């Protein structure tokens, strides 16, 4: 089993969705975190508000997580845990009116940024201009999606009738995966070159919170 972390989180997401009580126990409830239930900062990302929310989040997570974990088996779990914590803290400080958070989409954005950095670095090393252009185009498309959802308050692909998207979770996920410490010095040097070219593709979107 080459991608145990991805498989574990996918299974946990499905289990939580199938059981409302487990979903409630794992969701990122900031009042409960303040009482000492710190694990919610990690597990809240595996909870969702509806079937469409789960389907699209989990689909992207499994695809991106499998690729990233296969490429970075030693650092993937700690990188993902760090990303989840950073996203949770970002929501807490940037969205003080938010009580509950659910969804893998912030992690999905971070994983996409991680993969994009890898691919741009590969294209840069190989002097593959076509693939480099394709990767930059993917970054531009992602940026367009994030800006659209931030401006309109509507999500693409996911029906967001029961929750509203917020900017901070996706921005935090992208920022974390665009920062040097997670993959070591070699990747840090690659990232400096890549980001100069790519311009940090993802810039704005919103996290998933229950509509009131």
C-alpha positions as CSV (number, residue, x, y, z in Angstrom):
1,X,0.0,0.0,0.0
2,X,1.9,3.0,-1.3
3,X,-0.6,5.7,-0.3
4,X,-1.8,4.8,3.2
5,X,-2.4,8.4,4.3
6,X,-4.6,9.2,1.3
7,X,-6.6,5.9,1.7
8,X,-7.0,6.5,5.5
9,X,-8.4,10.0,5.0
10,X,-10.7,9.0,2.2
11,X,-12.1,6.1,4.3
12,X,-12.5,8.5,7.3
13,X,-14.4,11.0,5.1
14,X,-16.8,8.3,3.8
15,X,-17.3,6.9,7.4
16,X,-18.0,10.4,8.8
17,X,-20.5,11.2,6.0
18,X,-22.3,7.9,6.7
19,X,-22.6,8.7,10.4
20,X,-24.0,12.1,11.5
21,X,-22.7,11.5,15.0
22,X,-19.1,10.8,13.8
23,X,-19.4,13.8,11.5
24,X,-20.4,16.0,14.4
25,X,-17.6,14.6,16.6
26,X,-14.9,15.2,13.9
27,X,-16.0,18.5,12.4
28,X,-14.0,21.6,13.1
29,X,-16.0,23.2,15.9
30,X,-14.0,26.1,17.3
31,X,-15.9,26.1,20.6
32,X,-14.9,22.5,21.1
33,X,-11.3,23.2,20.1
34,X,-11.2,25.9,22.8
35,X,-12.3,23.2,25.3
36,X,-9.3,21.1,24.4
37,X,-10.5,19.0,21.5
38,X,-7.5,19.9,19.4
39,X,-7.8,16.9,17.0
40,X,-10.7,18.7,15.3
41,X,-8.2,21.0,13.7
42,X,-7.1,17.9,11.7
43,X,-10.2,15.8,11.4
44,X,-12.6,18.6,10.5
45,X,-11.3,18.5,6.9
46,X,-12.6,15.0,6.5
47,X,-16.2,16.1,7.3
48,X,-18.7,17.4,4.8
49,X,-22.1,19.1,4.5
50,X,-23.7,17.0,1.7
51,X,-23.2,14.4,-0.9
52,X,-22.1,16.8,-3.6
53,X,-19.7,18.5,-1.2
54,X,-18.2,15.1,-0.3
55,X,-18.0,13.8,-3.9
56,X,-16.1,16.6,-5.5
57,X,-13.8,17.2,-2.5
58,X,-13.0,13.5,-2.1
59,X,-12.6,12.9,-5.9
60,X,-9.9,15.7,-6.1
61,X,-8.3,14.6,-2.8
62,X,-7.9,11.0,-3.9
63,X,-6.4,11.9,-7.3
64,X,-4.1,14.6,-6.0
65,X,-3.3,12.9,-2.7
66,X,-2.3,9.6,-4.5
67,X,0.1,11.4,-6.8
68,X,1.7,13.6,-4.1
69,X,2.0,10.7,-1.6
70,X,3.4,8.4,-4.2
71,X,6.0,11.1,-5.1
72,X,6.7,12.1,-1.5
73,X,6.1,9.1,0.7
74,X,8.3,10.2,3.6
75,X,7.0,13.8,3.9
76,X,3.4,13.5,2.8
77,X,1.7,12.8,6.1
78,X,3.5,15.5,8.0
79,X,3.0,17.9,5.1
80,X,-0.7,17.2,5.1
81,X,-1.1,17.5,8.9
82,X,0.8,20.8,8.8
83,X,-1.4,22.1,5.9
84,X,-4.6,21.1,7.8
85,X,-3.4,22.9,10.9
86,X,-2.4,26.0,9.0
87,X,-5.8,26.1,7.3
88,X,-7.7,25.6,10.6
89,X,-5.7,28.4,12.3
90,X,-6.2,30.7,9.3
91,X,-10.0,30.2,9.5
92,X,-9.9,30.8,13.2
93,X,-8.0,34.1,13.0
94,X,-9.3,35.4,9.7
95,X,-13.0,34.3,10.1
96,X,-13.8,35.0,13.8
97,X,-17.6,34.7,13.0
98,X,-17.2,31.1,11.8
99,X,-18.2,28.4,14.4
100,X,-18.0,25.3,12.3
101,X,-15.8,24.3,9.3
102,X,-16.0,21.2,7.1
103,X,-14.4,20.1,3.8
104,X,-11.3,18.8,2.0
105,X,-11.2,21.6,-0.5
106,X,-8.5,23.6,1.3
107,X,-6.3,20.6,1.3
108,X,-7.2,19.9,-2.3
109,X,-6.0,23.4,-3.3
110,X,-2.7,22.9,-1.3
111,X,-2.2,19.5,-3.0
112,X,-2.8,21.0,-6.4
113,X,-0.3,23.7,-5.7
114,X,2.2,21.1,-4.5
115,X,1.8,19.0,-7.7
116,X,2.0,22.1,-9.8
117,X,5.2,23.2,-8.2
118,X,6.6,19.7,-8.8
119,X,5.6,19.7,-12.5
120,X,6.9,23.2,-13.2
121,X,10.2,22.3,-11.5
122,X,10.4,19.2,-13.7
123,X,9.6,21.1,-16.9
124,X,12.1,23.8,-15.9
125,X,14.9,21.2,-15.3
126,X,14.1,19.5,-18.6
127,X,13.7,22.8,-20.5
128,X,10.4,21.5,-21.6
129,X,8.7,24.7,-22.7
130,X,5.5,23.1,-23.8
131,X,4.9,21.4,-20.4
132,X,6.0,24.5,-18.6
133,X,3.4,26.5,-20.5
134,X,0.7,23.9,-19.7
135,X,1.5,24.0,-16.0
136,X,1.4,27.8,-16.0
137,X,-1.9,27.7,-17.8
138,X,-3.2,25.3,-15.2
139,X,-2.1,27.8,-12.5
140,X,-3.9,30.6,-14.3
141,X,-7.1,28.4,-14.6
142,X,-7.0,27.7,-10.9
143,X,-6.5,31.3,-10.1
144,X,-9.5,32.2,-12.3
145,X,-11.6,29.6,-10.4
146,X,-10.6,30.9,-7.0
147,X,-11.3,34.5,-8.0
148,X,-14.7,33.7,-9.5
149,X,-15.8,31.8,-6.4
150,X,-14.4,34.6,-4.1
151,X,-16.2,37.3,-6.0
152,X,-19.5,35.6,-6.6
153,X,-19.7,33.5,-3.4
154,X,-20.7,30.5,-5.5
155,X,-18.7,27.3,-5.9
156,X,-18.0,25.6,-9.2
157,X,-18.9,21.9,-9.4
158,X,-20.3,21.8,-5.8
159,X,-23.9,22.8,-5.0
160,X,-23.3,25.2,-2.1
161,X,-26.9,25.7,-1.0
162,X,-26.3,24.5,2.5
163,X,-22.9,26.1,3.0
164,X,-21.0,29.1,1.8
165,X,-17.4,29.1,0.5
166,X,-14.8,31.3,2.2
167,X,-11.5,32.6,0.8
168,X,-9.2,31.7,3.7
169,X,-9.0,27.9,3.6
170,X,-7.9,27.6,0.0
171,X,-5.5,30.6,0.3
172,X,-4.0,29.0,3.4
173,X,-3.6,25.6,1.8
174,X,-1.9,27.2,-1.3
175,X,0.3,29.4,0.9
176,X,1.4,26.4,3.0
177,X,2.4,24.3,0.0
178,X,4.2,27.2,-1.6
179,X,6.4,27.7,1.5
180,X,9.8,26.1,1.8
181,X,9.9,23.9,5.0
182,X,7.7,21.0,4.0
183,X,9.8,19.3,1.4
184,X,13.4,20.0,2.5
185,X,16.2,22.2,1.1
186,X,16.3,20.7,-2.4
187,X,12.6,21.3,-2.9
188,X,12.9,24.8,-1.3
189,X,15.5,25.7,-4.0
190,X,13.2,24.4,-6.7
191,X,10.3,26.3,-5.3
192,X,12.1,29.6,-5.4
193,X,12.7,29.1,-9.1
194,X,9.3,27.8,-9.8
195,X,7.3,30.5,-8.0
196,X,9.3,33.1,-9.8
197,X,7.9,31.6,-13.0
198,X,4.5,30.6,-11.8
199,X,3.6,33.6,-9.7
200,X,1.9,31.5,-7.0
201,X,-1.0,30.4,-9.1
202,X,-3.8,30.2,-6.5
203,X,-4.7,33.4,-4.7
204,X,-8.3,33.6,-3.5
205,X,-11.1,31.4,-2.5
206,X,-13.4,30.6,0.5
207,X,-13.7,27.8,3.0
208,X,-16.8,25.8,3.6
209,X,-19.1,26.8,6.5
210,X,-22.7,26.1,7.3
211,X,-25.2,28.7,6.0
212,X,-27.3,30.2,8.7
